[in-house]
Amino acid sequence: MNSISLKRAFEALGQMDDILILAHANPDGDAVGSMFALYLALRGMGKRVRCEIRDVPENLRFIVREEAFADFPPRYIVTVDTGDKKLLNASFTDKYGDHVALNIDHHGTNGFFADETLVDPTAAAACEVLFDLFTFAGIEITKEIAICLYVGISTDTGCFRYANTTAKTLRAAACLLETGIDNGAVNTDIFETKTPQFVAFERAAMNALRLCLGGKCAVLRIPQQMYKDAGIKEADTQGVNGLPRMIAGVYAGVTVKERENGVYHASVRTKEPINAAAICEKFGGGGHKYAAGCELGKDGEAAEAQLVAAVEEALKAAGLLNG
Ligand SMILES: [Mn+2]
């Protein structure tokens, strides 16, 4: 399956009305940003459009549009930043079904689950794909839209630090700044501000961090109790996924988190030449080359061991580990 063109995506949106926008569960900045940027753009096109989202991190609430939670029966579902149908929040697909008319995404592992898919794996964020779409279609990028797009692009690039940041990404960001958004303030709130609860949580996470595979893999396992002890919601701890890979010599940083339903979810961050998406695809997950995720079982220890075994295999295949 192939991506549709920007032209076709704009045509498809033009033909729809009474649209519901969904993004992946456990939303990050790109999920929230792309949802509300698209919401504002479609509203600007005169469409009846609404959103459903849960568990938005506190520090991203400022881009959530309360008026987007109108209640009308949707005729079309459009998803953003979602590479796999099973990543959609089940409470929404139970309610509205899982027939998606259009998916706008940037995951290389996109499963083409929608009727039509606009996917660009070279884009750093779904928000970058939306920027391209709006620019192509001549949709005015207002300051309100720009702030949403900026949040998505800055969070998915770790504030423009990760390898997914291209010259094109920076050009898009430059255009967004020209609308007058206050990037300094946004970055301070998102990247430089931690609640006391998060600091307590991070302290516990640091203590739980362990090295394995000759120091080339770092693992952090987070049971539900760790959130409870710190008095924090999982949604507000996304920054922790980057911790394991920060240790010098580590090629694969693995964070294994227990969800509220007891299922463990792994977030894998890697460095060249280790492919995080390839590791996660073995467990039915996916994502990007250096950042991916997958669901594991309810046994935390087994989940961790499975993931480490997959990392070991990848390190060996890359000639970084003997045996
Ligand atoms: Mn994304």
Boltz pocket constraint, residues with backbone or C-beta under 6 A from the ligand:
constraints:
  - pocket:
      binder: B
      contacts: [[A, 30], [A, 31], [A, 81], [A, 106], [A, 124], [A, 125], [A, 126], [A, 156]]
      max_distance: 6.0
